[in-house]
Amino acid sequence: MGFSLDFLMQGFADALSWTNLFWAFVGCLVGTLIGVLPGIGPSAGIAILLPITTMIPPTSGIIMMAAIYYGAMYGGSTTAIVVNIPGEASSVPTAIDGYEMAKQGRAGPALGICAIASFVAGTIGIVGLTLFAPILSNVALAFGPPEYFALMFMSLSLIISLSGRALLKGLIAMSLGLLASLIGQNPLTGAARLTFGWVDLMAGLNFISIIVGLFAISEVMINVERSAALIYESRIKGWMPTWEDIKRSFGAMLRASGIGFFLGLLPGCSPAVTTFIAYDAEKRFSRHPETFGKGAIEGVAAPEAANNATSTSGFIPLFAFGLPTGPPLAVLLGGLMMYGLQPGPMLFQQNPKFVWAVIASMYIGNVILLFLNLPLVGWWARIALVPFPILGPLIALFCIIGAYGIRFLVFDVWVALIFGVIGYLMRKLSFPIAPMVLATVLAPMLETSLQQSLLLSQGSPVIFFNRPIAAVFMALAILSILRGAWVQFKTHAPEIALDDADE
């Protein structure tokens, strides 16, 4: 199951055949389009195209489906930056600074740095996949419910950082996110909660509908209110990132790639989680944290790098143990089994030709994505030049189609519209939206792992502190909360002193 240069070279020979190159290109192109359109997502995209793959050879089929996955993870950043519509949950942190850059006329450099960060992180991730698949896959097996709860709790503590100076408003936004995630059924017992007898609420609120409403619908409402001629008025300043932009963000790309790669080994730790962690880590590491949220290019590079590194490293537990780390890889697992390929330790021994062809195709797909998307940067950025009276209704239409297309329920459209109003009110009252999104992302796994852990320990919370990995994450969470509280106190102390002096 170990790394072999001969196997990799043979994999490149197979992946560079015209047939496999064609399907890799098709996967990258389709994946990018799926990522751009809100509401479809890589899981649905792979599932929709799965029947088509039965008509082509297994290696070509899996190469195409893998390319759809990592292509979609890149594509979600495009509309997040240009029109503040995150195509995927993992694109929400990218929108925080990316859309601010776009409003400053720098949509082109933001999109360009996304393509470069995706390429750098993807390459690092694939090298890690090539060299360390047998070793690193064991990391996933060391995690049980207590470790997952501690990791999710640590991630939730990032809300203090994402709230900026408005900590109380951030905590209120987080509470709303947690409350929204409680609607539906208890993940372990199946008991209905907060449904008020309404059948549509039994399945819960779909996350894509929530973020489409919070970001896109509310943005349209804000622009309608100010009678905008364009979605943002600034003149476009360059189509591509400068060398200074690349130098500023290169360190962020490397750090976020590491974070995304190692966390991506854990089932359930999806790009939607790792992008927030990478964004927060970069903000803490930066010499100028005050620029984050105002158009910092590092704030675009970090989540994009983590996004693609996580997507790549998820193939390690998938191939080595048959453990999908997220919904798209679960669909891909179904594709493998459809072809009679059983992921696990024996896959590398029984089907090395197939495995190494897929791994080699990921190197090639990464290059295809770079050359496919960099030339399109100027084209995407020109969307900003479309008059808002034309663009606004189109955005609203795509939002409605995206929300409806998730489960083909009008209910999901209403959810998007309601959260659009909530997002509009939050913006008017200066409530940060990111804490609400993060809480909604983390809540299902946080709740499930908490209930499972307490069942294991017969109700004792000590289980989170007497297991080494869980204890480390809990300690980091507590330190993060204490540090955030101290920063908030230092920030507001001078204001309180001034108020006292005025009195």
N, C-alpha and C positions, 0 to 999 in steps of 0.2 A: 504493500500500500504506500510505500515511500516514494519520494521524488526520484525520477530518472530522467536525465537529459535526453537519452535516446527516445524514451516515450514521448517527451515534449516535442522533440524534433519531428517525430512521426505524426504527432498531433497537428503541428503546423502544416505538414505536407497534406494532411486530410482537410484541414480547415481552409487552406488556400486553393482548394479545387474550385472551379468556376461555380459548381452547383452550391457548395456550402457558402462561398463568398456572396452569391446572389441572395440566399436566404438570410444571411447575417445582415446584409444591407436592407432587405425588406423589413426585418425585425427592428432594426434601429430606426428606420423611417416611420414605420407604423407606431412603434413605442413612443417616439417623440411626439407624434400627433395625438396619441392617447393621453400623454402627460399634459399637453397643452389644453385639451378640452376638459373642463371641470366635470367631475361626476363619473367618468368612466373608470379610470385607474387601471393599473397593470393587472390586477386580479381579474377584473371583468374582461379586459382586453385579451389576456391569455385564454380565458375560458371560452370566449366567443370564437377565437381562432383555433381552438384545440381540435375540433372535428376536421379542419382543413389539413392539419399535419398528418392525418392518417393516410393521405394520398402521396406523401413524400417519404424518403428514407428516414429512419429514426434519428440518425445523427443530425441531418438537416433540420428536422422538426424541432428537436431540443435546442439546437443552435438558434433557430428563429425565435422560439419562445423565451429563451434567456435574453436575447437581444431586445425583445419587446419590453422585458422587465427593466433592464438597466437603461434603455432608451426612454421609457416612461418616467423613470426617476429623474432624468435630466429635464425632460420636457415640462414638468410641472413648474419649473422656475420661471419659464418665459412669461406667462400671463401674470404670475405673482409679481414680477418686476414691472411689466409694462402697464397693466391695468389693475393691479392689486387683487387679482383672482388667483389664489393658490390652487393649482390643478390637483395637488396632493397635499395631505396633511403635513408631509415632510417639507413642503415648500413654504409653510407659514413663517418660520424664522427668516427665510430668504426675503420675504416680502417686507419685513420690518425695515431693513436698510435699503433693499433693492428698490422699493417703490419711492423711497425718499430720494435716492439717487436719480430715478427717472424724473421726479418732479423738479430736480435741479438741472435737467437737460442731459443727464448722463446715463440714459437707459442703455445705450450702446456699450459703454465700458462695463456696466453691470452685467449685461448678458454675455459679453466676451469673457469676463473673469469667471462666470459660471461655467462656461465651456472649458476653460483652462483648468479650473479647480476640479471639475468632474473628470477630466483626463488624467490629471496628476493623481487624484485619489483612486480612480479606477485602476491605474497602472500599479500603484502601491498595493492595492487590494488583491489584484490578480497575482502579483509576485508572491504575496503572502499566501494566497490560495495554492500556488504552485509548490512552494517550499515547505509550508508548515501545516498542510491539511491534516495529516495524521496526528500531529502533536496537539494543535490548537483545538481540534474538535473535542478533546477530552475536557476542555474548560467548560463546555456547555453541560456536561454530565455532572459537574460539581455543584450545580445550582438546583436547589429545591425551592418550595414555596417561601420559606423564610428569607432566602437570599433575594428572591424576586421582589418580595414586599419591601425589603430594605433598599434595594436599588430603585424601585419606583418612588419610595418615600424620599430618598435623596434627590431624585429628579424633581419631585414636587417642591422641594425646598428652593429650587431655582426661581420660584415665583417671586421671592423677595427681590432678586436681582432684576427680573423682568418688569417689576412694578415701578422701577425708577424711584422717584421721590414720593410717589403717591402710594405708599405701602398699604394704607387702610383700603383705598380703592382697589388695589391689586388683590387684597384678601377677599373683598366682596366679590370681585370678578371671578376669583378662584372658586368661591362658594357657589356661585351661579353655575359654573362649569360642572362641579361635582353634583349639584342638584339635578342638572339636565341629564347626567349620565345614570342617575338612579331610576329614571323613568323606564319602565319595562318590566323585565323579569329578573329575579335574583339569579345570578349565574350558577349557583350550586343547587338551590332548592327549587327553582322555577316558579316561586311565588310571585304574583303580580304586585307591582309597587307603583303608586302615584299614577295609575291608569284611569281611575275614576269610572271604571266600567267601559271605557272606550277601547274597542278591539284594536284600532290602529296603533294605539300606544303600547300594546303588548310587546311588540318587537323593538321598542325603544326608539330614540331619535337617532337618525343616521348622521354620522359625523360630517360627511361631505356636505350635506344640506346645511349644517350649522356653520361651517366655515365659509361656504358660498354666501350665506346670508350676512354673517358678521363682517366679511371683507368686501365682497363685490356689490351686493345690494345696497349696503350702507354707503359705499363710495358713490354709487349712482345717485342716491338720495342727497348726499352732501353737495355733489356737483349740480344737481337740479336746483337746490336751494340757493346756491350762489350764482345761478344763471351762467355757468361756465360756457365759454365758446370752445375751449379745448379741455381735455381731461386734466392737463397741467400746462401752464402758460409758458414755462421757461423755454428758451431757444436751445436746440440740440447742440451739445458741445462735444463733438467727436463721436465716431462710430465704434472705435475700438479702444481697449484699455491701453494706457501708456506704460512704458517701462517702469515708471515710478509707481503706478498702480500695481503692477505685477510684483515688484520688489516689496511693497508694503504688505501684500496679501500672501506672499509665498510661504512665510512661516506659519501663517494661519492655516493654509492648505495642509501642510505637513502635520501640524498638531491635530487638526480635526480629522485627518485621515487615520491617524493612530487611534483616536477616541472611537471613531465610527467603526473601524475594523474590529477592534477587540470587543466592543459592546455588540456588534453585529453577529457574534458567535452565539449569542444567547437567544433561545426561542422566546418570542414575544417582545424582544427589545428591537422594535422596528425602527426604520429611519425617522418616523414621526417623533420618536423619543430621543434618538441620538443627535438629531439636528439641534434640538433645544439645548442638550447638554453641551455640545460643541460650541454653540453660539455663546452660552453663558461662560464657558471656560475661556473663550477668546476675549470676551469682555473683561473678565477678571485679569487676564494676562496682559492686556493692552496697556500701553503707557497713557493712552488718551481714551479711557472708558466713557467719558462724557460725549464723545462723538457717536457712540452706538445709538441707534434709533434715529439718527439725524442724517444718515447717508454714508456711514463708514464702509469702505469697500471690503475691509476684513470681515464685517458683519454679513457680507454676501458670500465671500469665499469660504468661510468656516462651515456654515450649514450645508453648502453644496458639496464640499469635500466629504463631510461626514455622511451625507446622504448616499453618495456613490460608493464610499468605502464599506458602509453597512450593507448595501445591496450585494456587493461582491463577496464579502466574508460570509454571508448567509449560505453560500453554496458549500462551505466547508462542512457544517453539520448535516446539510442535506445529502451530500455525496457520501460522507464518511459513516453516518449513522441513520440516515433516512429521517432526520429531524428537520422539518421546515420551520424557519424562524419567523415566518409571517404568512399572511394569506396568499400573496403571489407565488411564493415558493411551495405552498401547499398545493396550489393548482398545478405547478410544474411537477411536483411529486406524482400527482395523478397522471400527468403526461408520461413520465418515466415508466410507471407501472402499466400504463396502457400499452406500451411497447414491450412489456415483459422484462423490464430492467428493474431489479430490486435494489434500491440504494442501501448502502451499508458497507461494512469492512470488505466484503467479498467483491463489491462492484469494481474496485481498482484491480483486483486480481483476475476476475473473470471477464471483464470488459474494458481493459486498459485502453484499447484503440478508441473506443467511444468516449471515455472520460477525458482523455488527453486532447482529443479533437475539440470537445466542447470548451475545455480550459483555454486551448490555443485560440479558439474563435473569439474568446472574450478579449484577448489582446487586440485582435484585429477589429472587433466591434468597437472597442474604445477609440481606436484611431478613426474608424468610420464616423463615429459620433462627433469627433472634433472637427473633421473636414466637412461633415454635413451641416453642422450648426454654426461654426464661425462665419461662413459666408452669408448666413441668414440673419446675422445680428442686425445689420442695417435695415433689413426688410422688416423685422419684428419691431425695431425701434421706431420705424416710420408710422406705426399704428398711432403714436402720440400725435401725429399731424392730422389725423382724421377729426373733423369737427365733432364736438360732443353731441350735438343734436342727432347725428347719425350714429356715433359710436355708443352713446348711452343706451338707446333701445336695443342695440345689438348685444351689448354686455348683458342686459337684463334678460334678453331672449335666450342667450347661451346658458345663463344661470338657471333659468326655468327648465330648459332641456336637460342640463346636467343633473339637476336635482331630481327630475322625473325619471331620468334614465337609470338611476341607481337600482330602484326596485319596481319601477313603473307604477308608482303610486302618486296620486295627486296630493296625498297627505304630506309627502316629502317636499313638494313645492310650497305648501303652506308653512312647513317648518322653516324653509329657507327665507320666506317672506317675513315671518314673525321674527326670526333672528336678524333679519336685515333691519327691522325697526329697532330691535334691542341694540344692535351694533351702532346704529345712527345715534340713539340716545346716549350710549356710552361715549361716543366721540364728542358729542356736544357737552357732556358733563366731565370730560377729560378722564374717563376710566380707561386703563390699559386693557387692550383686548387679548394680548398674548397670554396672560395668566389664565384666562377663561378657556382658551384653546388648549393649553398644556394640561389643565385639570381634566378636561373632557377626554383627552388622549390617554392619560394615565389611569383614570378612575377604574375602568373595567378590570385591568390586570391588578391594580392595587387592591381592589375589593376581593377578587378571586383568591389572590395569594394570601391575603390577610385571613380570610375564612378557612382556607386549607391549613395554614400554619397553626391557627388556634385549635383546629380539630386534631392536628398532630400532637399539640402540647396540652390538650385537654383544657384549653382556655387560658393557659399561662403565657403572658407576653415575654417571659424570660427567654423564650426560644429565639427571639431576635437578637439576643446579646450573648448567648452561650455557643453560638456557631461562628467560627472565625470570619468567614466572608460577610455574613450578615452583620456581624458586630462592626466591621470596618465601614460598611456602607452607612449604618446607623450613626456611627461616630462622625462620619463626614457630613451627614445630613444635619446633625446637631451643631457642628462647627459652622456650617453654612448659615444656619438660622441665626446663631449667635453673632456671627460676623455681619450678616445683613442688618440685624437689629442695631448693632453698634454703629454701623455706617449711617443708618437712618437717624440715630440719636445725634451723632456728630453733625449731620447735615442740618437738622432742625434746631439744634441747641442755640446757634447764633440768632435764629429768627425768634425763638422764645425769649432770649435775652433782650432783643430789640423791642419786642412787644412790651416786656416788663418795664423797660426804660421809658417807653412812650407813656405808659400809665403813670 
